[in-house]
Amino acid sequence: MMARQPTSDGMEILDRMIGDDAELRELYEQAKVNLDIAQLIYDARTEAGLSQKELGAMLNTTESVISELEDADYEGN
């Protein structure tokens, strides 16, 4: 078995620490999905040159809602 290469990637470090723990693995995978979605929203908005307030107005919502959606820790209401 080859030794793992050192890394400073936080997600890879967490992945290694979790190992085969099914409950932690599920939480980790959900956190990755949340992070990916938040990043996609942020990237699309900034690529379009929109502020959170402008995007909120286009979607008939508020700046704070857009901010929450771009927050990977947001769990919805």
N, CA, C and O atoms as a CHARMM CRD file, in Angstrom:
* protein
*
  308
    1    1 MET  N      0.84300  -1.18100   0.00000 PROA 1      0.00000
    2    1 MET  CA     0.00000   0.00000   0.00000 PROA 1      0.00000
    3    1 MET  C      0.88700   1.24200   0.00000 PROA 1      0.00000
    4    1 MET  O      1.82100   1.34900   0.79500 PROA 1      0.00000
    5    2 MET  N      0.58500   2.17900  -0.90100 PROA 2      0.00000
    6    2 MET  CA     1.37000   3.40800  -0.99700 PROA 2      0.00000
    7    2 MET  C      0.94900   4.38900   0.09900 PROA 2      0.00000
    8    2 MET  O     -0.22800   4.49000   0.44500 PROA 2      0.00000
    9    3 ALA  N      1.92100   5.09500   0.62400 PROA 3      0.00000
   10    3 ALA  CA     1.63800   6.12400   1.63100 PROA 3      0.00000
   11    3 ALA  C      0.93400   7.29800   0.96300 PROA 3      0.00000
   12    3 ALA  O      1.21500   7.63400  -0.18800 PROA 3      0.00000
   13    4 ARG  N      0.02600   7.90700   1.69300 PROA 4      0.00000
   14    4 ARG  CA    -0.67100   9.08700   1.16500 PROA 4      0.00000
   15    4 ARG  C      0.27600  10.26900   1.14400 PROA 4      0.00000
   16    4 ARG  O      1.12900  10.43000   2.01600 PROA 4      0.00000
   17    5 GLN  N      0.10100  11.08100   0.13300 PROA 5      0.00000
   18    5 GLN  CA     0.89000  12.29900   0.02200 PROA 5      0.00000
   19    5 GLN  C      0.36400  13.34000   1.01200 PROA 5      0.00000
   20    5 GLN  O     -0.84400  13.42800   1.23000 PROA 5      0.00000
   21    6 PRO  N      1.24800  14.11800   1.60500 PROA 6      0.00000
   22    6 PRO  CA     0.79700  15.20000   2.48700 PROA 6      0.00000
   23    6 PRO  C     -0.07200  16.18000   1.70300 PROA 6      0.00000
   24    6 PRO  O      0.12100  16.37500   0.50300 PROA 6      0.00000
   25    7 THR  N     -1.02300  16.78800   2.38900 PROA 7      0.00000
   26    7 THR  CA    -1.90600  17.74800   1.74600 PROA 7      0.00000
   27    7 THR  C     -2.24400  18.87600   2.71600 PROA 7      0.00000
   28    7 THR  O     -2.19800  18.70300   3.93400 PROA 7      0.00000
   29    8 SER  N     -2.58100  20.02600   2.15300 PROA 8      0.00000
   30    8 SER  CA    -3.08700  21.13000   2.96600 PROA 8      0.00000
   31    8 SER  C     -4.55200  21.40200   2.61000 PROA 8      0.00000
   32    8 SER  O     -5.14200  22.36300   3.10300 PROA 8      0.00000
   33    9 ASP  N     -5.13900  20.55500   1.75100 PROA 9      0.00000
   34    9 ASP  CA    -6.53600  20.67400   1.34200 PROA 9      0.00000
   35    9 ASP  C     -7.42500  20.24700   2.51200 PROA 9      0.00000
   36    9 ASP  O     -7.44100  19.07900   2.90100 PROA 9      0.00000
   37   10 GLY  N     -8.15700  21.20200   3.05800 PROA 10     0.00000
   38   10 GLY  CA    -8.98500  20.93300   4.22800 PROA 10     0.00000
   39   10 GLY  C    -10.00900  19.83500   4.00400 PROA 10     0.00000
   40   10 GLY  O    -10.22400  19.00400   4.88600 PROA 10     0.00000
   41   11 MET  N    -10.64600  19.81700   2.83700 PROA 11     0.00000
   42   11 MET  CA   -11.64800  18.79800   2.55500 PROA 11     0.00000
   43   11 MET  C    -11.00900  17.41000   2.48200 PROA 11     0.00000
   44   11 MET  O    -11.59400  16.43500   2.95400 PROA 11     0.00000
   45   12 GLU  N     -9.83600  17.31600   1.90600 PROA 12     0.00000
   46   12 GLU  CA    -9.14900  16.02800   1.83700 PROA 12     0.00000
   47   12 GLU  C     -8.72500  15.56000   3.22700 PROA 12     0.00000
   48   12 GLU  O     -8.80300  14.37300   3.54300 PROA 12     0.00000
   49   13 ILE  N     -8.28200  16.48900   4.04100 PROA 13     0.00000
   50   13 ILE  CA    -7.90100  16.14300   5.41100 PROA 13     0.00000
   51   13 ILE  C     -9.11200  15.60600   6.17100 PROA 13     0.00000
   52   13 ILE  O     -9.01400  14.58500   6.85200 PROA 13     0.00000
   53   14 LEU  N    -10.26100  16.29300   6.05800 PROA 14     0.00000
   54   14 LEU  CA   -11.48300  15.81400   6.70100 PROA 14     0.00000
   55   14 LEU  C    -11.87100  14.43800   6.18100 PROA 14     0.00000
   56   14 LEU  O    -12.24800  13.55800   6.95500 PROA 14     0.00000
   57   15 ASP  N    -11.78000  14.25400   4.87500 PROA 15     0.00000
   58   15 ASP  CA   -12.10600  12.97100   4.26800 PROA 15     0.00000
   59   15 ASP  C    -11.26200  11.85200   4.87400 PROA 15     0.00000
   60   15 ASP  O    -11.76900  10.77500   5.18400 PROA 15     0.00000
   61   16 ARG  N     -9.99500  12.11700   5.03400 PROA 16     0.00000
   62   16 ARG  CA    -9.09300  11.11800   5.61900 PROA 16     0.00000
   63   16 ARG  C     -9.44600  10.83700   7.08000 PROA 16     0.00000
   64   16 ARG  O     -9.39500   9.69200   7.52900 PROA 16     0.00000
   65   17 MET  N     -9.80200  11.88600   7.81400 PROA 17     0.00000
   66   17 MET  CA   -10.12000  11.71900   9.22800 PROA 17     0.00000
   67   17 MET  C    -11.41400  10.93600   9.43200 PROA 17     0.00000
   68   17 MET  O    -11.52700  10.16000  10.38100 PROA 17     0.00000
   69   18 ILE  N    -12.37600  11.13300   8.55700 PROA 18     0.00000
   70   18 ILE  CA   -13.67800  10.47400   8.67600 PROA 18     0.00000
   71   18 ILE  C    -13.55200   8.97300   8.45600 PROA 18     0.00000
   72   18 ILE  O    -14.17900   8.17900   9.15700 PROA 18     0.00000
   73   19 GLY  N    -12.74600   8.59900   7.49000 PROA 19     0.00000
   74   19 GLY  CA   -12.55700   7.18100   7.22700 PROA 19     0.00000
   75   19 GLY  C    -13.85000   6.49200   6.86200 PROA 19     0.00000
   76   19 GLY  O    -14.56100   6.93700   5.96100 PROA 19     0.00000
   77   20 ASP  N    -14.16500   5.39800   7.56100 PROA 20     0.00000
   78   20 ASP  CA   -15.33400   4.57600   7.23300 PROA 20     0.00000
   79   20 ASP  C    -16.54900   4.84300   8.12400 PROA 20     0.00000
   80   20 ASP  O    -17.51300   4.07900   8.08100 PROA 20     0.00000
   81   21 ASP  N    -16.52600   5.89700   8.92100 PROA 21     0.00000
   82   21 ASP  CA   -17.65300   6.22200   9.79700 PROA 21     0.00000
   83   21 ASP  C    -18.83000   6.68900   8.94000 PROA 21     0.00000
   84   21 ASP  O    -18.79200   7.78900   8.38800 PROA 21     0.00000
   85   22 ALA  N    -19.87100   5.86800   8.82400 PROA 22     0.00000
   86   22 ALA  CA   -20.99300   6.13700   7.91700 PROA 22     0.00000
   87   22 ALA  C    -21.73200   7.43000   8.26500 PROA 22     0.00000
   88   22 ALA  O    -22.10000   8.19100   7.37000 PROA 22     0.00000
   89   23 GLU  N    -21.94900   7.68300   9.55300 PROA 23     0.00000
   90   23 GLU  CA   -22.67800   8.88800   9.95100 PROA 23     0.00000
   91   23 GLU  C    -21.87600  10.14400   9.62600 PROA 23     0.00000
   92   23 GLU  O    -22.42000  11.10500   9.08200 PROA 23     0.00000
   93   24 LEU  N    -20.60400  10.14100   9.95300 PROA 24     0.00000
   94   24 LEU  CA   -19.75700  11.28700   9.62800 PROA 24     0.00000
   95   24 LEU  C    -19.60300  11.45000   8.12100 PROA 24     0.00000
   96   24 LEU  O    -19.54100  12.57200   7.61900 PROA 24     0.00000
   97   25 ARG  N    -19.54000  10.33900   7.40200 PROA 25     0.00000
   98   25 ARG  CA   -19.42100  10.39100   5.94400 PROA 25     0.00000
   99   25 ARG  C    -20.63800  11.08200   5.33500 PROA 25     0.00000
  100   25 ARG  O    -20.49300  11.89300   4.42000 PROA 25     0.00000
  101   26 GLU  N    -21.83200  10.77300   5.83100 PROA 26     0.00000
  102   26 GLU  CA   -23.06000  11.40600   5.32400 PROA 26     0.00000
  103   26 GLU  C    -23.04500  12.90700   5.60200 PROA 26     0.00000
  104   26 GLU  O    -23.39100  13.70100   4.72700 PROA 26     0.00000
  105   27 LEU  N    -22.65000  13.30000   6.80800 PROA 27     0.00000
  106   27 LEU  CA   -22.56600  14.72600   7.14500 PROA 27     0.00000
  107   27 LEU  C    -21.54400  15.44100   6.25600 PROA 27     0.00000
  108   27 LEU  O    -21.78000  16.55900   5.79800 PROA 27     0.00000
  109   28 TYR  N    -20.43300  14.79400   6.02600 PROA 28     0.00000
  110   28 TYR  CA   -19.36700  15.34600   5.17500 PROA 28     0.00000
  111   28 TYR  C    -19.87300  15.54000   3.75000 PROA 28     0.00000
  112   28 TYR  O    -19.65500  16.59200   3.15000 PROA 28     0.00000
  113   29 GLU  N    -20.55000  14.52600   3.20800 PROA 29     0.00000
  114   29 GLU  CA   -21.05100  14.61700   1.83500 PROA 29     0.00000
  115   29 GLU  C    -22.08800  15.73000   1.70200 PROA 29     0.00000
  116   29 GLU  O    -22.09700  16.45200   0.70500 PROA 29     0.00000
  117   30 GLN  N    -22.96700  15.87300   2.70500 PROA 30     0.00000
  118   30 GLN  CA   -23.96900  16.94600   2.65700 PROA 30     0.00000
  119   30 GLN  C    -23.30100  18.31700   2.73000 PROA 30     0.00000
  120   30 GLN  O    -23.73200  19.25300   2.05800 PROA 30     0.00000
  121   31 ALA  N    -22.25800  18.43700   3.53800 PROA 31     0.00000
  122   31 ALA  CA   -21.53000  19.70500   3.63500 PROA 31     0.00000
  123   31 ALA  C    -20.86900  20.04200   2.29800 PROA 31     0.00000
  124   31 ALA  O    -20.83500  21.20700   1.90200 PROA 31     0.00000
  125   32 LYS  N    -20.34800  19.03700   1.60500 PROA 32     0.00000
  126   32 LYS  CA   -19.74500  19.27400   0.29400 PROA 32     0.00000
  127   32 LYS  C    -20.78800  19.76500  -0.70200 PROA 32     0.00000
  128   32 LYS  O    -20.51600  20.68000  -1.47800 PROA 32     0.00000
  129   33 VAL  N    -21.97500  19.17200  -0.69000 PROA 33     0.00000
  130   33 VAL  CA   -23.05300  19.59800  -1.58800 PROA 33     0.00000
  131   33 VAL  C    -23.43600  21.03900  -1.29100 PROA 33     0.00000
  132   33 VAL  O    -23.57200  21.85200  -2.20600 PROA 33     0.00000
  133   34 ASN  N    -23.61400  21.35900   0.00000 PROA 34     0.00000
  134   34 ASN  CA   -23.97100  22.72600   0.38300 PROA 34     0.00000
  135   34 ASN  C    -22.91700  23.72800  -0.08400 PROA 34     0.00000
  136   34 ASN  O    -23.24600  24.80500  -0.58100 PROA 34     0.00000
  137   35 LEU  N    -21.66300  23.36400   0.08000 PROA 35     0.00000
  138   35 LEU  CA   -20.57500  24.23800  -0.34500 PROA 35     0.00000
  139   35 LEU  C    -20.58700  24.43100  -1.86400 PROA 35     0.00000
  140   35 LEU  O    -20.40000  25.54400  -2.35400 PROA 35     0.00000
  141   36 ASP  N    -20.80500  23.35600  -2.59300 PROA 36     0.00000
  142   36 ASP  CA   -20.84200  23.44000  -4.05700 PROA 36     0.00000
  143   36 ASP  C    -21.98500  24.32900  -4.54400 PROA 36     0.00000
  144   36 ASP  O    -21.79800  25.14300  -5.44800 PROA 36     0.00000
  145   37 ILE  N    -23.16200  24.17500  -3.94700 PROA 37     0.00000
  146   37 ILE  CA   -24.31600  24.98900  -4.34900 PROA 37     0.00000
  147   37 ILE  C    -24.07300  26.45500  -4.03000 PROA 37     0.00000
  148   37 ILE  O    -24.33100  27.32100  -4.86600 PROA 37     0.00000
  149   38 ALA  N    -23.58200  26.74000  -2.83400 PROA 38     0.00000
  150   38 ALA  CA   -23.30000  28.12600  -2.44600 PROA 38     0.00000
  151   38 ALA  C    -22.29000  28.74700  -3.40200 PROA 38     0.00000
  152   38 ALA  O    -22.43600  29.90300  -3.80000 PROA 38     0.00000
  153   39 GLN  N    -21.26600  27.98100  -3.76900 PROA 39     0.00000
  154   39 GLN  CA   -20.23200  28.49000  -4.67600 PROA 39     0.00000
  155   39 GLN  C    -20.79700  28.73600  -6.07200 PROA 39     0.00000
  156   39 GLN  O    -20.44200  29.72500  -6.71400 PROA 39     0.00000
  157   40 LEU  N    -21.67000  27.85100  -6.55100 PROA 40     0.00000
  158   40 LEU  CA   -22.28800  28.03500  -7.86300 PROA 40     0.00000
  159   40 LEU  C    -23.12500  29.30800  -7.91900 PROA 40     0.00000
  160   40 LEU  O    -23.06600  30.05300  -8.89700 PROA 40     0.00000
  161   41 ILE  N    -23.89900  29.55400  -6.87400 PROA 41     0.00000
  162   41 ILE  CA   -24.72000  30.77300  -6.83300 PROA 41     0.00000
  163   41 ILE  C    -23.82600  32.00100  -6.83000 PROA 41     0.00000
  164   41 ILE  O    -24.05900  32.94500  -7.58500 PROA 41     0.00000
  165   42 TYR  N    -22.80400  31.99300  -5.98600 PROA 42     0.00000
  166   42 TYR  CA   -21.88100  33.12800  -5.91200 PROA 42     0.00000
  167   42 TYR  C    -21.19500  33.35500  -7.25400 PROA 42     0.00000
  168   42 TYR  O    -21.13800  34.48400  -7.74000 PROA 42     0.00000
  169   43 ASP  N    -20.67700  32.29000  -7.85300 PROA 43     0.00000
  170   43 ASP  CA   -19.96400  32.41500  -9.12500 PROA 43     0.00000
  171   43 ASP  C    -20.86700  32.96000 -10.22900 PROA 43     0.00000
  172   43 ASP  O    -20.45800  33.83700 -10.99100 PROA 43     0.00000
  173   44 ALA  N    -22.08400  32.44800 -10.31700 PROA 44     0.00000
  174   44 ALA  CA   -23.01400  32.91400 -11.35800 PROA 44     0.00000
  175   44 ALA  C    -23.35700  34.38700 -11.15200 PROA 44     0.00000
  176   44 ALA  O    -23.40500  35.16100 -12.10800 PROA 44     0.00000
  177   45 ARG  N    -23.59400  34.76500  -9.89200 PROA 45     0.00000
  178   45 ARG  CA   -23.95000  36.15900  -9.60000 PROA 45     0.00000
  179   45 ARG  C    -22.80600  37.09800  -9.92200 PROA 45     0.00000
  180   45 ARG  O    -23.01400  38.12800 -10.56500 PROA 45     0.00000
  181   46 THR  N    -21.59300  36.76000  -9.48500 PROA 46     0.00000
  182   46 THR  CA   -20.46700  37.65700  -9.72100 PROA 46     0.00000
  183   46 THR  C    -20.06600  37.68700 -11.19700 PROA 46     0.00000
  184   46 THR  O    -19.64200  38.72400 -11.70700 PROA 46     0.00000
  185   47 GLU  N    -20.19900  36.55300 -11.87700 PROA 47     0.00000
  186   47 GLU  CA   -19.90500  36.53700 -13.31800 PROA 47     0.00000
  187   47 GLU  C    -20.87500  37.43900 -14.08000 PROA 47     0.00000
  188   47 GLU  O    -20.51200  38.05300 -15.08300 PROA 47     0.00000
  189   48 ALA  N    -22.10500  37.50700 -13.59200 PROA 48     0.00000
  190   48 ALA  CA   -23.10300  38.38200 -14.21500 PROA 48     0.00000
  191   48 ALA  C    -22.92200  39.83900 -13.80000 PROA 48     0.00000
  192   48 ALA  O    -23.60400  40.72700 -14.31300 PROA 48     0.00000
  193   49 GLY  N    -21.99800  40.08100 -12.86500 PROA 49     0.00000
  194   49 GLY  CA   -21.74100  41.44300 -12.42600 PROA 49     0.00000
  195   49 GLY  C    -22.83200  42.00900 -11.53400 PROA 49     0.00000
  196   49 GLY  O    -23.04600  43.22100 -11.49100 PROA 49     0.00000
  197   50 LEU  N    -23.51700  41.12800 -10.82500 PROA 50     0.00000
  198   50 LEU  CA   -24.62500  41.55400  -9.97900 PROA 50     0.00000
  199   50 LEU  C    -24.23300  41.56200  -8.50800 PROA 50     0.00000
  200   50 LEU  O    -23.46400  40.72000  -8.04700 PROA 50     0.00000
  201   51 SER  N    -24.77300  42.52200  -7.79100 PROA 51     0.00000
  202   51 SER  CA   -24.63000  42.51400  -6.33700 PROA 51     0.00000
  203   51 SER  C    -25.70000  41.58000  -5.78000 PROA 51     0.00000
  204   51 SER  O    -26.61900  41.17800  -6.49400 PROA 51     0.00000
  205   52 GLN  N    -25.57200  41.24200  -4.51100 PROA 52     0.00000
  206   52 GLN  CA   -26.60700  40.42200  -3.88100 PROA 52     0.00000
  207   52 GLN  C    -27.95000  41.14600  -3.90700 PROA 52     0.00000
  208   52 GLN  O    -28.99500  40.52400  -4.09500 PROA 52     0.00000
  209   53 LYS  N    -27.91400  42.43900  -3.71900 PROA 53     0.00000
  210   53 LYS  CA   -29.14500  43.23200  -3.73500 PROA 53     0.00000
  211   53 LYS  C    -29.79300  43.20200  -5.11700 PROA 53     0.00000
  212   53 LYS  O    -31.00900  43.04600  -5.23100 PROA 53     0.00000
  213   54 GLU  N    -28.98400  43.35000  -6.16600 PROA 54     0.00000
  214   54 GLU  CA   -29.51400  43.33600  -7.53200 PROA 54     0.00000
  215   54 GLU  C    -30.11300  41.97800  -7.88300 PROA 54     0.00000
  216   54 GLU  O    -31.19100  41.90800  -8.47300 PROA 54     0.00000
  217   55 LEU  N    -29.41500  40.89700  -7.52100 PROA 55     0.00000
  218   55 LEU  CA   -29.94900  39.56500  -7.79700 PROA 55     0.00000
  219   55 LEU  C    -31.22600  39.33100  -7.01300 PROA 55     0.00000
  220   55 LEU  O    -32.18800  38.76800  -7.53600 PROA 55     0.00000
  221   56 GLY  N    -31.23700  39.75400  -5.77700 PROA 56     0.00000
  222   56 GLY  CA   -32.44700  39.62700  -4.97300 PROA 56     0.00000
  223   56 GLY  C    -33.62900  40.32500  -5.61300 PROA 56     0.00000
  224   56 GLY  O    -34.73000  39.77600  -5.65700 PROA 56     0.00000
  225   57 ALA  N    -33.40700  41.54000  -6.11400 PROA 57     0.00000
  226   57 ALA  CA   -34.49000  42.28400  -6.76800 PROA 57     0.00000
  227   57 ALA  C    -34.98500  41.55500  -8.01400 PROA 57     0.00000
  228   57 ALA  O    -36.18600  41.52500  -8.28300 PROA 57     0.00000
  229   58 MET  N    -34.06100  40.96700  -8.77600 PROA 58     0.00000
  230   58 MET  CA   -34.44100  40.21800  -9.98400 PROA 58     0.00000
  231   58 MET  C    -35.28700  38.99200  -9.64200 PROA 58     0.00000
  232   58 MET  O    -36.13800  38.57200 -10.42600 PROA 58     0.00000
  233   59 LEU  N    -35.03900  38.42300  -8.45700 PROA 59     0.00000
  234   59 LEU  CA   -35.74200  37.21000  -8.04800 PROA 59     0.00000
  235   59 LEU  C    -36.88300  37.49500  -7.07500 PROA 59     0.00000
  236   59 LEU  O    -37.46500  36.58200  -6.49000 PROA 59     0.00000
  237   60 ASN  N    -37.18800  38.77900  -6.91800 PROA 60     0.00000
  238   60 ASN  CA   -38.26100  39.21700  -6.02200 PROA 60     0.00000
  239   60 ASN  C    -38.03200  38.72400  -4.58800 PROA 60     0.00000
  240   60 ASN  O    -38.94400  38.23500  -3.92100 PROA 60     0.00000
  241   61 THR  N    -36.79800  38.87200  -4.14800 PROA 61     0.00000
  242   61 THR  CA   -36.44200  38.51800  -2.77800 PROA 61     0.00000
  243   61 THR  C    -35.47200  39.56400  -2.24900 PROA 61     0.00000
  244   61 THR  O    -35.29000  40.60900  -2.87400 PROA 61     0.00000
  245   62 THR  N    -34.86100  39.30200  -1.13000 PROA 62     0.00000
  246   62 THR  CA   -33.99700  40.31000  -0.51300 PROA 62     0.00000
  247   62 THR  C    -32.52000  39.93200  -0.61800 PROA 62     0.00000
  248   62 THR  O    -32.15500  38.79100  -0.90000 PROA 62     0.00000
  249   63 GLU  N    -31.70500  40.93000  -0.38100 PROA 63     0.00000
  250   63 GLU  CA   -30.25700  40.73100  -0.35200 PROA 63     0.00000
  251   63 GLU  C    -29.87300  39.69100   0.70100 PROA 63     0.00000
  252   63 GLU  O    -28.97900  38.87400   0.48200 PROA 63     0.00000
  253   64 SER  N    -30.55500  39.72900   1.83800 PROA 64     0.00000
  254   64 SER  CA   -30.21600  38.79200   2.91000 PROA 64     0.00000
  255   64 SER  C    -30.50800  37.34400   2.51800 PROA 64     0.00000
  256   64 SER  O    -29.79300  36.43600   2.94500 PROA 64     0.00000
  257   65 VAL  N    -31.53600  37.11600   1.72000 PROA 65     0.00000
  258   65 VAL  CA   -31.83000  35.75600   1.25000 PROA 65     0.00000
  259   65 VAL  C    -30.71000  35.26700   0.33300 PROA 65     0.00000
  260   65 VAL  O    -30.27200  34.12100   0.43600 PROA 65     0.00000
  261   66 ILE  N    -30.25200  36.13700  -0.55700 PROA 66     0.00000
  262   66 ILE  CA   -29.15300  35.76300  -1.44800 PROA 66     0.00000
  263   66 ILE  C    -27.90100  35.47900  -0.62100 PROA 66     0.00000
  264   66 ILE  O    -27.18000  34.52000  -0.89500 PROA 66     0.00000
  265   67 SER  N    -27.64700  36.29400   0.37400 PROA 67     0.00000
  266   67 SER  CA   -26.50400  36.08500   1.25500 PROA 67     0.00000
  267   67 SER  C    -26.58800  34.72200   1.94400 PROA 67     0.00000
  268   67 SER  O    -25.59000  34.00600   2.03000 PROA 67     0.00000
  269   68 GLU  N    -27.77100  34.36600   2.43300 PROA 68     0.00000
  270   68 GLU  CA   -27.95300  33.06700   3.07400 PROA 68     0.00000
  271   68 GLU  C    -27.71500  31.92200   2.09700 PROA 68     0.00000
  272   68 GLU  O    -27.10500  30.91500   2.46000 PROA 68     0.00000
  273   69 LEU  N    -28.18700  32.06500   0.87000 PROA 69     0.00000
  274   69 LEU  CA   -27.99100  31.02200  -0.13600 PROA 69     0.00000
  275   69 LEU  C    -26.52200  30.84000  -0.49600 PROA 69     0.00000
  276   69 LEU  O    -26.08700  29.73900  -0.83200 PROA 69     0.00000
  277   70 GLU  N    -25.76700  31.92200  -0.42500 PROA 70     0.00000
  278   70 GLU  CA   -24.33700  31.84800  -0.72900 PROA 70     0.00000
  279   70 GLU  C    -23.51400  31.38800   0.47300 PROA 70     0.00000
  280   70 GLU  O    -22.29800  31.22600   0.36800 PROA 70     0.00000
  281   71 ASP  N    -24.16300  31.18100   1.59600 PROA 71     0.00000
  282   71 ASP  CA   -23.49700  30.71700   2.81200 PROA 71     0.00000
  283   71 ASP  C    -23.61400  29.19600   2.86500 PROA 71     0.00000
  284   71 ASP  O    -24.71900  28.66500   2.97200 PROA 71     0.00000
  285   72 ALA  N    -22.50400  28.50100   2.79200 PROA 72     0.00000
  286   72 ALA  CA   -22.50100  27.03800   2.76000 PROA 72     0.00000
  287   72 ALA  C    -23.11000  26.43800   4.03400 PROA 72     0.00000
  288   72 ALA  O    -23.52300  25.27900   4.02100 PROA 72     0.00000
  289   73 ASP  N    -23.17300  27.19800   5.12800 PROA 73     0.00000
  290   73 ASP  CA   -23.72800  26.69500   6.37800 PROA 73     0.00000
  291   73 ASP  C    -25.22900  26.89400   6.49200 PROA 73     0.00000
  292   73 ASP  O    -25.84000  26.42500   7.45200 PROA 73     0.00000
  293   74 TYR  N    -25.84000  27.58500   5.52300 PROA 74     0.00000
  294   74 TYR  CA   -27.27200  27.86100   5.56000 PROA 74     0.00000
  295   74 TYR  C    -28.05400  26.56300   5.45300 PROA 74     0.00000
  296   74 TYR  O    -27.79700  25.75400   4.56200 PROA 74     0.00000
  297   75 GLU  N    -29.00100  26.35900   6.34900 PROA 75     0.00000
  298   75 GLU  CA   -29.78100  25.11400   6.36300 PROA 75     0.00000
  299   75 GLU  C    -31.21900  25.31200   5.91900 PROA 75     0.00000
  300   75 GLU  O    -31.99700  24.35800   5.93500 PROA 75     0.00000
  301   76 GLY  N    -31.59300  26.51000   5.52700 PROA 76     0.00000
  302   76 GLY  CA   -32.96000  26.76100   5.07200 PROA 76     0.00000
  303   76 GLY  C    -33.93300  26.91300   6.23000 PROA 76     0.00000
  304   76 GLY  O    -33.65400  26.53800   7.36900 PROA 76     0.00000
  305   77 ASN  N    -35.07700  27.47300   5.89600 PROA 77     0.00000
  306   77 ASN  CA   -36.12300  27.66100   6.91400 PROA 77     0.00000
  307   77 ASN  C    -37.38100  26.99600   6.47200 PROA 77     0.00000
  308   77 ASN  O    -38.38300  27.03600   7.18500 PROA 77     0.00000
